[in-house]
Amino acid sequence: MIPIHDDNPTSITPVMTVAFIAMCVLVFLWQVSHDPRGQEVIVYSLGVIPKVLFGEARLAPEIAWVPPTATVFTSMFLHGGWMHLIGNMLYLWIFGNNVEDAMGHVRFVGFYALCGIAAVFAQALPNPDSTIPMVGASGAISGILGAYLLLYPHAKVLVMIPFGFFLHTVRLPALWVLGLWFAMQLLSSVMADPSRGGVAFGAHVGGFVAGLLLIPFFKYRRFRLHNPFA
């Protein structure tokens, strides 16, 4: 299922959601402006490498652009390809504005950062010797999805479902869309071989759970949390 739009209006202009999208797009355009070798250097320099993050290895001085702890943040603005970027920004655009509405601009920045940090460690701690860089905003965005699920489980989301060569659109409750998404990430994280790289499913799961746990502390009081299954 590919989400296209939700029917959930906001009362504020989601300036930070737009700002995060703009920063990710600009950073990616900077990435692809380099040749393949330069793009690889950027990913290794600014992506999270668990073995380097935990002090068990060091980067060569010429590519150690920032301290290892700083890569927890720089990695959130890098992406591995156009589809990686577009998919992440689509989810951020659809679901981020409502979560920002529920907590305000400043809190939203803190929430986004904390979910991203939780996602990094959820992926890195089980594999501390990994030398594969992690990049992408998906961990932080997963936290937004977790928050959205508790805030608006019954909001309708327009999704596109491929049937062979045909595309069908249908409106489904956010509970179904996000619940199925999380179930797929959880199953994939269990089945994935972390030594082979690829999608950081553990980060998605960690970010989502962080969003569920953090949203009660970040939302404005006037916004109610819901039991998604009620």
N, C-alpha and C positions, 0 to 999 in steps of 0.2 A: 504494500500500500504506500502510495506517495501522497502526503498531505499537500493540499493546495491552498486552503483558506479555512478560517474558522468564523463562526457567527457571533463572536464575542467582542463587542465594542469596548473601547477604552475611554477614560475620562481625561487622560493627559496625552501629550505628545511624547512618544517613547524615544526621547533623544539619545539615551544611552544604548538602547538596542540598535538604533541606526548608527551610532558612533562605533559600536563594536563591529557591525557589519562593514562599515567603511574602512576601519583599520585592518580588518582581515583581508579585504579585497586589495587595498593598497599594498599591504605587505606581500600578498601573493603576486601582484604585478611586479613588485621589486624582485621577488624570487625568480620569476620566469624571465626577467630581463637578463639574467646571467646564463652562461653556457651550462651544459650538464654538469661539468666539474664544479663550477661555481655554485650551482644549486645544491649539490651534494655537500659542499663545505658549509653552506648556510644551515642545512638541516642538522649536521653534526655539531655545529657551533652553538646553535640556538635551540635545538631540540633537547628533550630530556633523555639522557642516557643513564639508566639506573646505576650501573657500576661506577660511573663518574659522580653521580648525585650522592651516592653513599660513601664516596671517598676511597673506593677500592681501585680506582684507575684515574688517570689524568689524560686530558687531551694534549696534543702537541701544542706548544706555546703559540704557534702561528694561527691556530683555530680556536684557542681558548679565549673567545671574545668577551665573555661575561662569566662571573662566578657560577659554579654548578647550581647553586640554589636559585639563581636568577632565571635559569632555564625553565623552572617550573612555570614562570609567567611568560617568558618569550615564546615558549613552545605553543602557547594557546593562540598565537596569531599566525602560525605557520600552517601550511597545508601541503599535502603530498601530490595534489593534482587538481585539475579543474572540477571533476566530479566530486572529489572530497570537499572542496570549497563550496560548490553549489549546494550540495546536500546539507551541509552544516548551516549555511546561511538561510536556506529555505526554512529549516526547523526553527532557527533563531528568529526569523522574521514573523512566522506564524504564531509562535508561542511566547516569545520574549516580551512582546508589547504588553500582554495582559499581566504577566508576572511583574514587570516593571511598574505597571499601574497599581498593583497591590502593595507595593513597598516603597515606591518613590525612587528617584534617580540615584541618590547617594547610596541608599541601602542596596539597591540593585547591583551596583558595582561591587560592593563587598560580598554580596551573595554569589555573584558570578565568579569572583576570584576564589572564594572558599570552596565552591563546588569543583572548580578546576583543579585546585590543590588536592582535594580529596580524590579526584579521579586519577591524578598522577600517581599518588601513593597506592591506590587500589590496584593499579597496573604494575607498579614498580616493586612493591614489597614482596609479592610472591615470587618475583624473579630478579633478585638484587644483583645478580651477576650478568644480567643482560647488557649487551653493548649495542643494541638496536635502538636508534633514536625514536622517541615518541613526539609526534607533532599533531596539532589540530585543536580546534575549539570544541570538539564533540563532547569532551568530559564536562566542561562547564555548561554546555547546552543541555546535556543529559540532566543536570541538576535543575534546569529550568523546566524540563519535561516532568520531573518528579514533583516540583512545586505546582505546576499547572494541574496535575492529576488530582491533588488534594483541594485546590482552589475551585476548579471548574470541571469536575468529572463528567457532568452531563451536558457540557457545551457541545454543539454539533461541529464536526470537522468534515469538510469536503475532501474526500480522498479519491485518488485515481488508482484503479486496479487493472493491471494488464491481464487480458485473456487472449493468449496467443498473439495475434497481430492486431487485436482490437483493445481499446482502452475504454473502461467503464468508470463512470464517476458515481459516487454515492455519499450521502451524509451519514456519518456514524458518530456516536457519543465519544468524547475524548477518552473515556474509560477504555473503550474497545481499542481505539487507535494506539494509545500510549501503553495500555496493558499488554497488547500483543507485541508492541515494539520492545518493551522491557523483557518479556518472556523470551523473545528471539535473542536479545543480547545476553541474557543469562545462560541460555542453552549454548550459545556460540562460545561464551567464555569458558564453559566447562569442557567443551569439545576441542577448543583451539590448542594448537601447539605453540606456546610462547616463543620457542627458540626459532621459529620460522618467520617471525614478524607478521606483517599484515595488519588487519584492523585490531585496535586495542579494545577488545570487548570488555575486559576487566575495568578499564577506565570508564566505559559507558555505564556499567553496573554501579561502580563506586560513585560516580557523579550523580546518578539518579537517586540512589539511596541517600546521599548527602542532601539533595534537594528536598526529599521527603522529611528528613530530620531537621533541617534548618528553617524551613518555611514558617513554622510557628513563631520563631524568634525575629523574623524579618518583616512579616506582613503587618500592615496597619490593622488596628483592632476592628475597624468596621468591616473588614473582609473575613468572612467565615471560612473555616476549613470544613470539608465534607467527608463523610464516609463514602468512598467511591462505590461501595457495594450496597448502600442503603437505597 
